[in-house]
Amino acid sequence: MSLFKTKEWWRTRCGANETFDRHSLLAAPLFGEDKKDILVVGSHEGYLRMYSPSSQWMDESKSPTNYKSTDLMIETRIDECIVDLKAGKFVSGSQDLRLAILTSTKLRVYNVGLAEESLEYGDRCDLKIAYEHQLPRFPASLTTGPFGGVRGRDFLCVQCLDGTLLFYEQEMFAFSQVLRNRLLAEPIMYVSRYDLFVTASSSWFLECYRYQSMAEWTRSKDEARGDAAEERDEQRRGGARSLEPDWSFNIGEAVLALEAVTLSSFEVGIVVLGEKHLYCLKDNCASVKYAKRLEYRPLCFQAYVIEPDGKLMVLVIADTSTLVIYEGSTLKWSAQLPFPPVTVARVQLQHLQGAIVILSEDGRLEACYLGSEPNLFVAPPLHPRGYDYVAAEQELSKLRAQLKKKKDSVDQTNEVGVDTELIIAINVSMDAKPRIRSSNNQYSTDELICTATIELSSYTTLHEVQICVDVSKPLIATNDFYALPNLCERHVAETEVYVEGDRLPISSEIVVIVTYRTDAGILRALRRTSQLPLKMMLRSCPPENASTFATVIKSSDSLLPFSQLFPEFSGDQSQKQGSNALGLRHVHSDQTVTVVSGNASNRYRVQSNDGLSSTLVVQRLIDRLKDKSKGSLKANVGQNHLQLVHQRIEAHFMARREIDRITSEIGLLTSQLRNVERKMLRTVREKNERSLTDTGLPFLFESTCRAIFALLEDLVKARADRDRAAQELRCSLQLLLLLLRLNMSEDKYAMLRAAINFEPCPSDGIDWEEIADAALSTLLKSVSRKSGISEAKSSTWNALTPIASGKELNKLKKRLVHAIERLDGSRESDIAEVEPNEGSDLASV
């Protein structure tokens, strides 16, 4: 927003329900310099209007007279959409200005003259067709000028949507030219001083073509088609080449508009409006005079030179409806416009020189000038009476005390009332039922499904109630979201949970989060948890003697029998009565976990051949020991636990690198495919005498596509491997945190958990490794044992830098080990191996 606003001089509305674009406004002295500039407006609906603003300043009211009905000179309907408007000397043998109108199918040139006896009610004009050209393609823009250096005449150039240029020497068609690197129509302009065309290509290059070069190229090409011998030579050489530009300049961004301005008697400047920059180039494009970075999105612009100083001024319209004026690259003024325009022009009106005319997309046309009166809010003056500061301070203290008292009472009411305001009960059916496969509607005895019932009760009406159900993979909830507009008294929602896939489960916890809005408009969220039955994921089996991975948990109380810790498996036939070992098998992965209670010591050992399979059993064992025993628990964190985490980190990192490799190869092949498509399109458009098959491009196109499709299949597999590696990494971290929680205080455990325990989130170059590395670095600084470290230094933020090598990954592993050594307060868990004589506890099985 600008501090100043433009001042309205003249304003009107062009029709109703019509649309306009940047080619819909033309300002030209059609009736001589005495009449000044005439505003010509053409709409997409085919309406042509011409205005001669007669607004002037009134000394009595200190305001302009604004729009009058006599300002409209003509309003007529042309049968087709008006694409562009230009004025020039388009009729042979005449130096009068004519109006060229480009429609969707024709190029028409009109004679414009003042109607007789029209002075009493304002000027009126007549339009008569001088000649017209039927267009072979749909046009996009019109460019005019004395092409070829002719004097006293203007020629016309129509640019079509496909980039083809059609040249008309007034009443006659001259030739057509197809430029290279054109996918759509681009901005184009004509520099009469050097008889050249400057246009933008689809590859964001500015290119210059001389008119004589294009004419001679077309003439030589036509002669070559008529000469059979030269045609055969051309076929032998591989076909005709495209017309090369005289010079080109890499802009590096999309070009919105181009204009040429005469800076001096020997220099012409090319002003380019890009999406992010404003450029001024020399006429030979050998260098850039200046470039201005834009901090906004430009809509349109107008460049002009102030005489006789020769200062280059540029008007730029921003997307915030702000008019910005530059002298060179220096900002001189900015003003707020009443609406966002699609085009802008600087015109000479009868009573106002240098007026700024803007046109909106819906037809609002306004001539304005720059005002210097800021629109500021001026605060009224304070009352001059005396002010008692002592009384005001006492009143302020009293209000603060009342506010604090009310806040404390509200907080106490909330703490007591939230639990009774909404009661959430989660009932999980302990008898799991077999799951029905959707493919054949048959029961599967191994795949079980349980029902979770969520009951909501409230004594008041709650609004916008949302229920979210969350379970950890591979558990799947059939209905994980419910929305209720209002909740009165009671509501029951059901969801079914089952195991999908062969991945190892991390947790059997089901989390229900309920958010709602009270009658007072307060938003609240409640969280409740419950446990799913273990029989969904585990089955009883004979215990195994040999294992490669073990976890030891020590208790200060006497050991509890498995009939109390795992009562759902104690009655199975595979378990011996009174045995000190319990065998559990994962349903979907067939991994066996054995839980052994010590004979001589109060400890439990969970062992298996796969460390990840013991995470769920260890979690449920710890939870049930805490519920049924009042003693303290300790755990041994051994090298096997750290090695398990390190292996999962490496697997996850390698899966990420494989995805990066495949993505890089797909990017290279995609670039190759675009180049092949561009060459095939160029060959077809140039109508090369050689067939497309002989060039070998179709074979290269098909082979590139096959390679891309094969890599896409590899990418799908690689992403599935990354997801599996991420699940296993999270499972190993969960096991490590379960054991460390028994040896740490709550604040230290919270710090470590916040640093490493979160789900891997694939993104552009940042995943679990980068976030954990920065978090562990900050954690180690905060718990450093070195003295003299200031608090400011210890809280310094570590930037997230992508981990791209194995050396950086090893640093992450070392930081994890150091963090555990610093935070783990148990001497017996100092990263030591599990005692070798622990296997004797299973001798009696």
Residue, then its C-alpha position, 0 to 999 in steps of 0.5 A: m500500500s502507498l501513502f499517496k493516492t492518485k487523483e481522479w481527472w476523468r472516469t467512465r465505464c465501458g459497457a457491462n459484462e465485457t472483458f478487456d486485456r492489455h491490448s484493449l486500449l489505444a491512445a493516438p491523435l487520430f484527428g490531428e495534434d490539435k485534438k490531442d489523444i483519442l482513447v480507443v477501447g475494444s472489448h472481447e465481445g466486439y464493442l469499439r468505443m472512442y473517447s475524447p475526454s474534455s474534463q477541465w479544472m473548475d476554480e469554484s469547486k476545486s475539482p475537474t468536471n469529469y465525464k460528460s456524455t459528449d465525450l463518447m465519440i462513437e460506440t459500435r459493434i464489430d461482429e468478432c472479438i477485438v484482439d488488438l488495436k493500432a493506429g498508423k499510416f496504413v493506406s497507400g498514398s495518404q499520410d492520415l492516421r488510420l485505425a487497424i483492428l485485429t479480430s479473431t479472423k480478420l485484420r481490418v483497416y478503417n478510415v476514421g473521420l469526424a462527422e459533419e454538424s457534430l460540434e453542437y453535441g460534441d465531436r462524433c466520428d464515422l468508421k469506414i472500412a478501407y480494406e481487410h485481410q482474412l487470417p489463416r490462423f488465430p491471431a494473438s497481437l498486432t505490431t506496426g511500423p515502417f518495416g524495411g525503412v520505408r518513409g511515410r507508410d506503416f506496415l502490419c505484422v500479425q503474430c498468431l498463437d503458434g508464434t507465426l508472423l504474418f507480414y502485410e505491406q498495407e493492402m498486400f500480403a508480403f510473407s509469413q515467417v516461423l521463428r524458432n523456439r516458439l510454443l506460444a505467442e510471446p511479446i514482440m516489438y519493432v524498433s524503427r531506427y534499426d529496422l528490427f524486431v525484438t521478441a522473447s522466446s519460450s526458453w526465456f531469451l530475447e532475440c532480434y531479427r532484422y526485417q530484411s533478413m526475414a524477407e530474404w530468408t523467406r524469398s530464398k526458401d521459396e526459390a529453393r522449393g522451386d529448384a529441384a536440384e537444390e531441393r535434393d541437395e537440401q535433402r542430402r544435407g538434412g533439411a533447411r535450417s531455421l532462421e537464426p537471430d541476429w543477436s540473443f540475450n538470456i533474460g532468465e525469466a518470463v517476459l511480460a512486455l517489451e517497449a522501445v524508447t529513444l534515449s538520444s539521437f544516437e541511442v535507443g533503449i529496450v525496456v523489458l518487464g519480467e516477472k521479477h525484474l525490470y531491465c533496460l538494454k542497449d539497442n544492440c543488446a550487448s550489455v544491460k544499462y540497468a536492472k531493477r529487482l521488483e519486490y512485487r508481481p507486476l501487471c503492466f508497464q509504460a516507458y517514456v522519455i521526458e524532453p528535453d532532459g532525456k530522462l527515462m521514466v517507467l510506470v509499473i503497476a503492481d498486483t497490489s493496485t499500486l502505481v510505481i514510477y522509476e527514473g532509471s532504477t531509482l524509485k521516484w514516486s508511488a501512488q495507490l490506484p482505485f482498482p487493479p488495471v490490465t493496461v496503462a498509458r500516458v496520454q496528452l489530453q486537451h486540458l491535462q498533459g501527461a495524464i495516466v490512463i488505466l483500464s481494468e479487466d471489467g471495463r473501468l476506464e480512468a484518467c488520473y494524475l499524481g496527487s501529493e496530499p497523503n490520506l492520513f488519519v489525524a488524531p484529535p487533540l487531547h483535552p487540555r484539562g488536568y490529569d490525575y496520575v495518582a488516581a489513574e494508577q490506583e484505578l489501573s491497579k484495581l482493574r488488574a487485581q479484578l482481572k487476575k481474580k477473574k482469570d484464576s477463578v476461570d482457570q480453576t473452573n476449567e480444570v474442574g469442569v473440563d473432565t466433567e464437561l465431556i466424558i470419553a470412554i473407550n471400550v475395546s472388545m477383548d475377544a478378537k474375531p476373524r477378519i473377512r477378506s474382501s476378495n473372496n469373503q472368507y474367514s482367516t483364522d490368523e488375521l483377527i479384527c477387534t472392535a473399539t467403541i468410543e462413547l461420548s457423554s456430556y451434560t451440555t451441548l457441544h459444537e463442532v465435535q471431531i473425533c480422531v482415532d490414531v493407531s501405529k502401523p501396521l495397525i489400520a483403523t477402518n473409521d479414523f475420523y468422525a465429525l458431529p455438528n452438535l453433541c447432546e448427552r450421548h453419542v457412540a462411535e465404532t471403529e474396527v482395527y486390524v493388522e495389514g501387511d507383514r511389518l512388525p507392530i510398534s505399539s498396541e495403543i489406540v489414541v482417541i483425540v476429541t476436539y470441540r467448541t463450547d457455548a462460550g466459543i472456547l476450543r478444547a481438545l481431549r486425549r484418551t488412550s487404551q490398549l488393543p488385545l495382544k492376540m490380534m498380533l501375537r500367538s502362543c508358541p513353544p519357547e525357543n532356547a537359542s536367540t541372538f538378541a536379548t533384553v534384560i529388565k530387573s525388578s526390585d520386587s519378587l517375580l510375577p508368574f506369567s499367568q498374571l503378566f500375560p493371562e491371555f496366553s497362559g491357558d494355551q496348550s503350547q505353554k507348560q504350567g508353572s514354566n518360567a518361559l513364555g513363547l509368543r509368535h508374531v502372526h504376520s511375520d512368524q518371528t518368535v519372542t521368548v520371555v524368561s523369568g530368572n531363577a536366581s535373580n529378580r529379572y526378566r529376559v526378552q529374547s528373539n532372533d530379531g530385535l525389532s520383534s521384541t519391541l511390542v513384548v517389552q512395552r507390554l511387559i513394562d506396562r503390566l509390571k508397573d500396574k501389578s508391582k510397586g517396585s522399581l524397574k531397571a534395564n540393561v542397555g547393551q551394545n546389541h540395542l545400539q547396534l540395532v539402531h545403527q543398522r536401522i539408521e544405515a538401512h534408512f539412509m541407504a534407502r533414501r540415497e537410492i531414491d535420490r539416485i533414481t530421481s536424479e536419473i529420471g530428471l536427466l532422462t526427462s531433460q533428454l525427453r524434452n530436447v527430443e520433443r523440441k527437435m521433433l517439433r522443430t523438424v515437423r514445423e520446418k516441413n523438412e524433406r527428410s522423414l521424421t523416421d529417418t532422423g532417428l528421433p522416434f526411436l530415441f523418444e521411445s527408448t527414453c520413455r521406456a527408460i523413464f517408465a522402468l525407473l518409475e517402477d524402480l522408484v515405487k519399489a524404492r519408496a516402499d523400501r524406504d517406508r519399511a526402513a522408516q518403520e523399522l527405524r522407529c521400532s528400534l528407537q522405541l525399544l531403546l527409549l523404553l529401556l532408557r526411560l527406566n534409568m533416567s529422570e523424567d526431564k532427561y527422558a523428555m529431552l532425549r525423546a524429543a530429540i530422536n523419537f518422531e516419525p520419519c517424514p520424507s521431504d526435499g533433502i530433510d528427513w529423520e537423520e538431519i532433524a535428529d542430528a541437529a537436535l542431538s547437537t543441541l542436546l549435547k551442548s545443553v547437558s555438557r559437563k564442561s564448565g564455563i559454557s554460557e547459557a546463550k552458547s548452549s542454546t545456539w540453534n543448529a542449522l538443518t544440513p542434509i547428510a550426504s555421506g557415510k562420514e556424516l552419518n557416523k557422526l550422527k551415530k556417535r552423537l546418539v551414543h554420547a547423548i545416552e552416556r550423558l543422560d543414562g544415570s544407571r551404572e549397570s547400563d553403561i553400554a555393556e554387553v549382556e552377561p554371557n551366563e544369562g542363557s542358563d535361565l532357560a535350562s528348565v524349559 
